[in-house]
Amino acid sequence: MTLSSPRRTPLADQVIAQLRAQITSGEWPVGSRIPTESALVEQLGVARNTVREAVRALAHNGLLDIRQGSGTYVLATSELAGVMHRRFADADPEQVAELRSLLEASAAALAAERRTERDLALLETTLSRREEAWFGGDAEVFVQADAAFHQAVVAAAHNDVLATLYADLGEVTREHLRQDIGPVLSPERYIAHDRILVAIRDGDAAAAATQSSTVIGACSRLEAAEH
């Protein structure tokens, strides 16, 4: 007996493409709740069943998380990111930290050699937002702001393959950050990132790599000390 996947209607495929575009463009960031089913029906001008079919398809592919009684949330920015999140959800935190250190140290070194003035401006903006988020006191807002700074470092490396891989690991690294800082932002867990920016601005690849590894190592040591 041959099993076959249920066929989607062409209209559902169009809605899937539209919703996916909202996610991949950043219009609906990871962690955010998407509009309600009723709102999507009104915005897209399609039947409720078509919206439901599209949302379920994206949830099946790992981009959306349907939470009964709460809503539907963006889980990942691509199908591969969704797979990565599911595959490494229970990974050893130390191994995730090692992976982050390898990727981000390499990216920081390349960023020091290749960064543009526009890259530096983005790094300064994301670092400032990270500081504001910390003093704002909301742990999840800080996680997103911290991740945005690290993503900006990777983007400044100007290696599309590295940037795509890092983005696909986005929710894995954000979950690692959540574990590092805990549910409450406490002063002893604050780790400054300004030296990474200074090294990149100075064009010092070795220092940029070292500083990047240092902040990840410091986070991991804090986590280990509490267990």
N, C-alpha and C positions, 0 to 999 in steps of 0.2 A: 504494500500500500504506500503510495507516494503522498507525503504531506505537502501542502501548499500554503503559503502565507495568504491571509485575507486580502482581497484587492481593495485598494482605496479609490475613492472617486477622484476624478481630475480636480474637482473643486477643493477637496480636502488636501490634495497635494499643493495647491496654490496657497491655501491657508497655512499649511506647514511651512512653506517657503517664507511667507510673510512673518510668521512668528519666529522662525529661525533667524531671520534678518534682524529682528528687534533684539534678539539675544546676542548675536555675534557682533553687532554694531556697538554694543554697550548701552543701548537705550534701556534695556532691562538688565542691570548688572547681576552678577552672581550673588545669590542670597536674597535678592529682592522678590517681592510677591508680584506676579503678573496681574493684569486686570481680571476682574471676575468674568465668568462665562457670559453673563448677561451683557457686560460692558463690551466684550469682544464681539458678541453677536451684533450689537449696535454699531460698533466701529467698522466691522468688516462687511456688514450687510449680508451675512449668510445665516443659514439655519443653525439652531443650537446643536443639532446632531453633528453637523460638519465641524463646528468648533471643538466639540467634545472628542471627535475622532482625531483631529489634529493634535490636540493637547495630549491625548493618550499615546499617540505615536511618538511625540517628542519625549514623553516620560519614559516610554519603552526604550528609546535610544539614549537615555541618560541625561538629557538636557534639562528636563523639568522634574520636579518632585511634587506629586499630588498628595497633600496632607488633608485628610478628612477633617472637616470642621474648622480648618484654618485657611485653606486656600492652596494655590499652586505657586511654587517658588522655582526660581532659576537655580539649577544645580551645577551646570557646566556650560561652557561657551561652544562646545563642539561635541560630536558623537564620541570622538576619541577621548576627550576630557572626561566625559561621563564614564567611559570604560575604565580610565585610569583611576577615577575616584572609587569606583566599585572594587577594582582589583587591589588597591592599596589602602582600603579603608581600615584594615586591621594590621597594617604594617608596623614593624618595630620602630618607635619614634627615633631611636638612635640611628637607624639605617636611613630614615627619611632625612635626618639632619645631615648625615654624610653626603647624601645625594644633593641636598640643597647647597652644601658647602662646595662640592665639586662644580656644580653648574654656575652658581652665583659668583664664586671666586674667578672662574674663567671669564664669565661675562663682564665682571668689574674690570679685569685686566684689559680686555678688549675695548671696553668703554673708555678707559683712560687713553687709549691710543687713537680711538676713532670718533670720540664725542664731538658734536657740533655745538654751536652756541644755542641752538634750539633745544638740544638734548640737555644742556646745562640748565636752561631755564625751566624745563619740565622737572628735572631732578630737584631744583630748588623749590619749586611749587609743591611737589609731592612730599618733600621732606617737611616743609612748613605745615602742610595739612596733617602729616603724621604727628607733629608736635601738638597741634591744636586738638587733634582727636584724643591724644593721651590726656591732656588736661581737661578735656570734655568729660572724661570718666566713663564713657560707654565702651565696653570691651569689644563688642562686635564692630562698632564704627572704627575703632583703632585697628583691629585686624585687617579690615578692608583698606584703610589708609596705609598701613605698613606694607601690605602686599602691593599696593599701587607704587610705592617707592621702589621696591625690589624689581617690580616689572619694568619700571622706567630705567633702572640700571641695565637690565637685560636688553631693553630696546636700544639703549645707547651703544651696545656692542655692534649693532648693525650686521647681525647674522640672523637671517630670516629663519633658518632651520632651528637654531637655538631658541629664538623667540617663540616659535610655534610649539616646540617641545615644552618650554617652560610654561607657556599659557595652558597647554593641555594638562599639565600637572598642577594647575592653579589651585583647585580645591583641595588637593592633597597637601600642598604647602600651607594653605590657609588653615586647614585643620591642625597642622603641626604648630602653627602660630597660636591657635586657640589653646592648645594643650600647654604651650610654653607660658602664656600669660595668665591663664586661668580665667574664671568668670568675673573676677574683680581686679581692677588695675591698682596694684600696690606699688609704692615707691621703689622697693628693693628689686622689682622686676623690670624697671625701666632701663633700657640699653640704648644709648645715644648712637645715631647713625651718621652724624655729621662728618666724621673722619673719612667715610667712604666717599662722600661728595667731594671733600677737599682733595683726596688723592686722585679722583677722576678729573677734577678741574685742573690739577697740577700736571696731569699727563703721566703720573707715576703708576705704571701698571703693577709693579711688584707690591707697592703699598696698598693699592686698591684691592688686589686679591687678598692680601693679608688682613686688611680691615674687614672685608666681607666675611672671610672665614672666622674672624675673631668674634663678630657679633652673633653669628650662628652658633659658634662654640659656647659662647657665654650663655645663650638661651638654653642650650642643652645641659650645661652644667647646673643651671638653676633648677631645671626640671629634675635632673638626677638627684640633686641634693634633698629634694622633698620626698623621694621614694626610697 
